[in-house]
Structure formats: structure tokens, C-alpha cells
Amino acid sequence: METLKTVNWLIGIIFFVCYAYQFLYIPVVWFRKDKPHGPSKKHSYAVLICARNERAVIGDLIASLRAQTYDADLLRIFVLADNCTDDTAAVARAAGATVYERFNKAQVGKGYALRALMEHLAEDFPAGFDGYFVFDADNILSPDFVEQMNRTFSDGYDVVTSYRNSKNYGDNWISAGYALWYLRESRYLNHARHRLGTSCAVGGTGFLFSRAVAEKMGPWPYHTLVEDIEFSVHHIVEGGRIGFCPDAVLYDEQPSGFVPSWRQRARWCKGALQVFTRYGARLIRGIFHGSFSCYDMVSATMPAYILSTAALVCNVGLSIYGAVVGDDLMIAVQSLAEFAGQMYATMFVIGAITTATEWRMIRTAAWKKVAYVFTFPLFMATYIPIAISVLFCKIEWKPIEHKVSAASLKQRSSEEALPF
């Protein structure tokens, strides 16, 4: 059983080496200021929305786009109704969007839908646009979202991502787990990266890319299970840098059921493996050529899954072996408890710091904000069985049902309603 202690100690050291730098990001956010913006220029934008059976929420997103403080004449909204069996297309048209429809059961997923939408735009709008926003249908934007993103875009970034908040933080420990992670990613990963001048990463929705990027990549070519991570990694290994706009706030809906949450995160874990298989060699070469962003992306896509899975397999395997040869199982139990305690404490500290600093941004009751700090490590721990399962199960893209509309938000308490 001493072997088990040694293994857990080694895994802990590797975890520290891989992720200690992310704790160093925290004081960067606290003490280092953003560089002032340069002169802001007016740009024309296409808004790209891919929607599958999203009639309950897509009208809210389009309404929030229509209510932007940015010049409406420079903002054109496009929706790709993808394999819809409801009236998503009709709702989007009635709200004022230009709508295309796609029915393809062989090529399923957001990546394929984005490609189809960009192909339509290339044919119908050959002059193109200065920039392209990507949103999910369940999003709602702060009124100055586009104006703030345009300021950062005008600073010369070809890709810009935003501050991701949640519409339904207080539903339960699952929705809060997602939301707290996104808040932490926005403030303590992307914001720190931006202030240090390294590359950020887009998070699936609420990002913007330039005409130059669109022309270089062509119709959306990223079709892994995590097209957003693939887009980020590809842009970084090509020498690009993704910016972050902390003042552009987006609210989206998080899953609150465990089964859809499992399916979604299994897709993310499998997709991370796909991305690392495809880009791992280039990322590692980038590290040896001095790219910290490549190292950052390697840490973001792989080691946590590998190390967590290795820790569980080693602990279970060596415990079984110890039982067979007659070792004291309490040593194994103690070692596993220590490892679990360390992981819980780490996630608790991350959640507590994020909750404390983003307190005013979190839309729920104060007691829930505190309670969900304690459940956040448990939410993160569920990634371990999910990461193991994807090694043996076939994972496919499946839609997540969204039902938190603007009307339902207005019926909630003032603590949970959006601030506009």
C-alpha cells in the first residue's frame, strides 16, 4: 500500500505542475489593469445563430440583439434552423431574422450547421461583413454587448470572446456548477490571459471573428464534438491570439438535469480527446517554440481528464491487489480519502474565490450562492466517471432542451431576474 501512497503523491505533483500557473492568474486579475482601448471604429457584423427546436427561447435572443445600443444598420441577424421539427424558423422570421433551414440527419452537430450557414452567406452576401458573431439560441445579451465587443475588436483582435454568465444559476447544484465554472473561466482564465497578452479561448457561444479569419478558414471547417475548442486551438497553433471583453456580458441557460448534463459533458470529454489527437503534436511543438498559449491549451484539454482517471484506476486497482495479498486496506482508504480531500479543497477554494469576487454578477439568492460553493467540488468530481465512460462508449452530438425564456425570468424574484 506504500506504492499507492507514492502513486497518489506523484499524481498530485503532476497536477500541481500542470495547473499551479492558473492560481497565479488570480492576482493578475486583482492587481493588473486592462490596457486602455484605442479609437473605436464602426464595423458591420453578421450574427450567426444555429438553432434546433428552440422556439421557446430564440425570440428572446433576437429581441436582445434588436435592443442593442450599437447601430442596428450594421447588425444583420441570420438563423440556421437545423433539423427542426417545431416552428423555430417561423418564430425567428417573425422576430426579424433572415432564416435558412437545413435537413441533414447524416451530418449532425453545430459545426455542420455553422458550415451550412456560412455557405449561405457566402452565396447571398458575397461582399461579406467585417465580423461574425456566434451565439446559441438560448442566449440573452446585455444591451451594450455588441458595443463593448466592438471596442475590443477595434483594438486589432481577429477573435474576441465575452463574459459568460447564467440565466438559471439558482435552479440546482448542477446548473450552478456549470455557471460557476463559466464565471471562473471568464474572470480567472480569459481575463488574466488577456491582461498578460496571451491568447484566450472561446467557450462555444458569445464570440466574434473577423472577415480575415472567415476568409482564411472558409465555411466553418471544425466538426469535432467540441467545435469551439477546436476553433480556439487551431487559431492558436496558427499563431493567432484571441482577445477577451470583460464588459460584454452574455447570459445562457445551463442544464439542470443530471442525465442531459452527463450527455453534454461526455461529449465535451470525448471532443477534448478528438482535439488533442488532431492537434496535440502541433501544440507540443508550439510549447518547444516558446508558446505559452500552446501550453495553456494542452493543460485545458487533456491532463485533468487523464490524471483524474489515472488516480481513480490506480487507487481501485492497487486496493484490490492489496486485499488479495493481505495488505491493510485502511491504508488504501486513507490514501484515497486524502487524495479526494485535496481535490475537494482545491475546487472549493476556486469556487469560493469566484463566488466572492463575482457576487454581484450571480443572479440568485445569497444563501444559494453560498450553498453552491460547497456543491461545486462535487459537480466537478462527476467529471471523473464521465471521463472514464467516454473511453468505452460511443458519443454522439445530441441537442439540449432550453426552456428558460424572458417571460419566465420576469416571474422570478428580483434576486434571480436579469439586471435589464
Secondary structure as UniProt FT lines:
FT   HELIX           2..31
FT   STRAND          45..51
FT   TURN            55..57
FT   HELIX           58..66
FT   HELIX           72..74
FT   STRAND          75..82
FT   HELIX           88..94
FT   TURN            95..96
FT   STRAND          98..102
FT   HELIX           110..124
FT   TURN            126..127
FT   STRAND          131..136
FT   TURN            137..138
FT   STRAND          140..141
FT   TURN            143..144
FT   HELIX           145..153
FT   TURN            154..156
FT   STRAND          159..166
FT   TURN            169..170
FT   HELIX           173..184
FT   HELIX           185..190
FT   HELIX           191..196
FT   STRAND          207..210
FT   HELIX           211..217
FT   HELIX           227..237
FT   TURN            238..239
FT   STRAND          242..252
FT   HELIX           258..288
FT   TURN            289..290
FT   HELIX           292..301
FT   HELIX           303..325
FT   HELIX           329..357
FT   HELIX           359..361
FT   HELIX           366..381
FT   HELIX           383..389
FT   TURN            390..392
FT   HELIX           406..410
FT   TURN            414..416
//
